[in-house]
Amino acid sequence: MIASKIAWTDFSGTPFNIVTGCTPVSAGCQNCYARSIYQRFGKNFGEITTHPDKVERLYTARFPEYSPKRGAPHKPMAFICDTGDLFHEAVPDAFIDLAMQVMCTRNDVIWQVLTKRAERMEDYFYHWCNEAQGPVPDNVWLGVTAENQQAADDRIPLLLAIDAKVRFVSVEPMLGPADLYPAFCGYQPPSWGQGPDISWVIVGAESGPNRRPFEVAWAVDLYKQCENSHVAFFGKQDSALRPGSPLLLPGLVHEWPR
């Protein structure tokens, strides 16, 4: 198992891609890095495939010795499905159940689950939590992508409706300024839950030759919103031809949920 190149996690990639393939759902999907990788190798990214064999292997997966990132939790963090979406409409509930079983069993790992399909995720956990399962385990972090204000307004209230300890928002690719104060200070969940609580905001610009405009001032403003609201902020990357150019505000800001 190799350490992830994604700065806000420890491990990602093949062992954790229990769902592969995806289809566009919003503006953030326009220059999807995973789709470009699939196309480079002549594969159909629109074909959604679930991998129960990979889920089974996660029960016994061994994580190598590593030093936790400064300020990060003292458990390995694993990002589930970085080339797919666990809550894609083509993924059966029974398969999500399998994934949740392993994540609940392996509470020695922090599982990071990110989706653009917030409505499906909220509906799944409404039933999961109310069918004698209880709240989402503390070691399962749930997040939504909010690439612009419309996505934030549509998805974050659904995320807040889920009874989870750690909820996070990935503003990547950041396509414009974002006002998340309502999420921090007053959104009313649309169905049920214990009230607003965003633990973490990740911000990153789009990369690649077709990247869309990005202004560091947008990220700076969002960082100030997080700072004022005591929400952890993680500056991932600036706009560049290749991924990984550090986002400086003016220095690196890498904070983690408490």
N, C-alpha and C positions, 0 to 999 in steps of 0.2 A: 504494500500500500504506500503510495507516494503522496507527500504533502501537496496540498492544493496551491495553485497559483492565484486563487481568489483570496484577496487580503483579509476578508472578514470571516473566513472559516479556516479550518485546519485540513480537512480532507474533502475531496469531491471527485467527480469523474466516474469511470466505468463501474467500480463496485457499487456505487450509490445511485446509478442511473437505472432505477427500477422501472421507470417509464421512459421510453425514448420516442422522439418525434413529437411534433406539435403543429398547430395551425394558427394563423394570425387571429388576434382578437381585438387589438387596438393599435394606436399610433406607435407605441413602443416596439411593436413587432416588425416595423418596416425594414430595418437592417439587422435582423436577428443573426448573431454570430454563429449560433448552432446550425441554423439553416444553411449558412454559407459553407460551413465545414462539411455538412452532408452533401451539398451540391458539388463540392470539390472532389468528393470521392464517388460521385454518381449515384448517391442514395436518395431515396424519396423521404424527405423530412416530414411530409404530410401523412405518412403512415404511422399510426400510433400503435406502439407495441408495449405490452406489459411483460415483466420478467419475474415470474414467481420464483425461479431458481436463484436469482440474485437476492430476493427477499430472504429466502431460507439461509443463504450463506451469511447474511448479516447477523444471524443469531450467534455465530461462532467467530465472527470477524475479529482479528487481532490487530490492535492499533500499535504502531511502533512507538518507542520512547521518543518524547519530544518535549520541548520547553514551551509552556503556554505563552502566548503573546502577552506583552505587558498590559496588565489590567483585565485580561480575558479570564473567563472561568477556568478552573483547574480540572476540567474534563475535556476530552477531545471533542471538537465540534465537527459535525459532518453535514454537508449540504446535500440534501436529497434532490435528485432529478435536475441537474443543471443543464440538461439538454432535453427536457420534457416538462410536463406539468402533471403532478399527481392528481390534480382535480380537473383534468381535461374531461369533457363530456363523454369521450369514448372509453374512459377508464371505469370499470364497474365498481360499485360500492364494495363488493366482496373483496376486490383487490386492495382497495384502500384499507379495509379491515385487516388484511394480512400485514400491510405495512405498519399500521398502528400497533398491532400485536408485537411486532419485533421492536418498535420504538419504545413501547411501554416496558417490555422485558429488559431491553438493554438500557437501563437507566444510568449506566456508567458513561453514556455518550449523550451529548447534546445534539439533537437532530434539528436541523434548520430547514423548514419547509416554506417555499416561496411560490406564490401563484398570482396570475392575473385574473383567475376565475374565482373572485371572492364570493360570489353568490353561491356557487357550488360548495365551496369550502364551508361557508356559514351554515348552509342547509345540512351538510354531512355532520358537522359537529353539534348542531342542534339535536339531531337524533342520537348521535353517539353519546353525548353527555347526559341525555335524558333517559337513556335505556340502561340505567343502573351502572353506567361507566364513571360518572362523576366528572369533575373538570379535566381539562387536558393536562397531562402530566407536566410538571415543571421543566423536565428536560426536553420537551418538544416545543420549539419556538416556531410560531406561525407568523408569516409575513405576506404582504401584498405589494405588488409593484404599483407605483403611482408616478408615471412618467410626466404627467401634466396635471393641471388643476382639475380638469374634468375627471380623470381617473382617480385622483385623490378623493374627490367628493362622492364618487360612485362606490369606491371599494373600501375606504377606511371605515365608514360606519358599519359595514358588514363584518369587517375584522373585529371591530370593537364589541360586536354582539356575541363573540365567542368567549366562553369562560376559560381563558388561558392566562397563564402567569406572565409569559413574555410574548408580546405582540410587536412586530416591527414593520417598518415601511421602507421599501427600496425605491428611491427616487432615481432610477437609472433605466434608460438614458434620460437625463434631466433635459426636457425640451422647452422649458420656460420657467418663470418664477413660480413659486409654490407657497401658498399660505396654508400652513398646517395648524395654526393656532386653534381653529375650531376643534380639530381632532384632539389637541392637548387639553382644551379647556371647556368643551361644552357640547360636543356631538351627543345626540341621544340615540342609542342603539335602536335599530328598526324593529327588533323582535324581543330579544331577551339578553340578559347579561348583567354584569356587576358594574357597568359604567365605564367611562373613557379611561384608557390607560395604554398609551403607546410607550414602549420601553426604549426603542432604538430607531434611529433614522440613518439609512445608508444613502449616500449621494455619489453619483458618478455621471460623467459626461459620456456621450456616444463616441466610439472610436471607429477607425476604418476610413477608407477613401471617400465614402459617401456620407460621412458623419454630418449631422445637422448642427446648426449654430448653437453655441453654448457660451454663457457669460459667467465668469467666476463670481460676479456680484450676486447672481441668483443663489449660489451655494453659500456665500457669506451671509446673506439675509436669512437663509434657512438655518444656518448654524446659530445665528443669534436667537431665532425663535426657539430652537432646542435648548440653548443655554438658559434663556429666560424661563423655560418651562421645566428645567431639570430632566431633560430627555437626552440620552446618550446619542452622540453624533459620530458617524464614521465617514470621513472623506475618502472615497475610493480612488477615482481617477479623473484627470483632466481630459479635455478634448485633444486627440492626437491620432496620427495615422495608425499606430499600433496600440493595443491595450496596455495599460500599466503605467502611463505617465502620471506621476503623483499629483494629486489635487492639493494645492498649497493655499492656506487661508490666513496669513501668508505661510504658516508652517503646516506640517501634517497634523491632522486631528483624527486620532483613532481611539474612540471611546467604545465601551462595551456596556451592555445592560447590567444592572446590579442584580 
